[in-house]
Amino acid sequence: MSIRLAVVDDSAFARKALARIVAQEEDITVVGLAASGEELLAHLDEWRPNAVTLDLSMPGMGGLPTLERILAWNTIPVLILSGQATREAPLALEALHRGAADFIDKQEFSLVDFQSLRGAIVKRLRTLVTTHPRGNEPPAATPRPMVAPPGPAAFDLVVVGASTGGPPAIEQILAGLGAPPPVPIVIVQHMPAGFTTAFAERLNSHLPFPVEEVWHNRRLVPGTVYIAPAGSHLRVHDEGSGLRAALSRFPETQHRPSVDVLFRSAAAFAPRVIGVLLTGMGDDGAHGLLELSSRGSFTVAQDEPSSIVYGMPRAAVELGAVTEQISLFNIGPRLRSLFDLH
């Protein structure tokens, strides 16, 4: 599918650099460069983009109001380009919750060698433009019938993995619980350094139970949600004093933290574990979910219509790792019903 890209950034250097690094892609045409939200909005009907890269820190209207106006014009994917992880992380997370499709932290890439940045932008644009858009309203009914969880054992733990589109999906699920969970919930969300702290803080301020970025050897207690820190793998283990978190930087994987690493560690406690795999590119978590499932755990995957990117859930479904595949809007209530069953 041909991509008609509009670039919005108050830096002339950034606008020209972004246009230059995607110019060699035959399927991407830069239809307009805008120095402000106001300039973009004035040209939307003329340029007719089907994707936008958006800087959040701009004079005038600013990034968030611009995002809302873009999505009111058309529900096209908006890719946020952040340049100050510590300062802009809360703003970028707010943008995701207001409908931005994904974000890239420009600080992760060299200002001299644009190849890695080009690869990241091009890959995400191609995926987002061809992905089924997520609906804004909950479905009227669950698309698949619910199934009974295996075995009579009570649950001790919920593990969750997500990537592209994950932050608002995770908040939706946790809000859907309606009350503090009777078990710890441990989450891996693919994010660059500086963003997982802000993500945990956001969730903690929006939910009626504690959410924290976990640290090494932290005891995992019921009623609390734990977010894996960027740059470290997170495993769960039990040394006889209850569940604890273990952080490490090995093995080397494409993503750190890795959903597969978390899920495989949690499989040691199956079948008393619920595994949940959400929206995201690639297949991280699919094999770990299969390991959970093969040991008798109840496993859930987000369905395609409610996923920003139906990559990770699809991979798990194709492996036969999923007990139940349901809409994002039903996962929180479904978890609550599973807790109530035991």
Beta strands, then each sheet from edge to edge (+ up, - down):
strand 1: 3-8
strand 2: 28-34
strand 3: 51-55
strand 4: 78-82
strand 5: 102-105
strand 6: 157-162
strand 7: 185-189
strand 8: 211-213
strand 9: 225-227
strand 10: 233-238
strand 11: 243-248
strand 12: 273-277
strand 13: 298-302
strand 14: 324-326
sheet 1: 2+ 1+ 3+ 4+ 5+
sheet 2: 8+ 9+ 7+ 6+ 12+ 13+ 14+
sheet 3: 10+ 11-
end
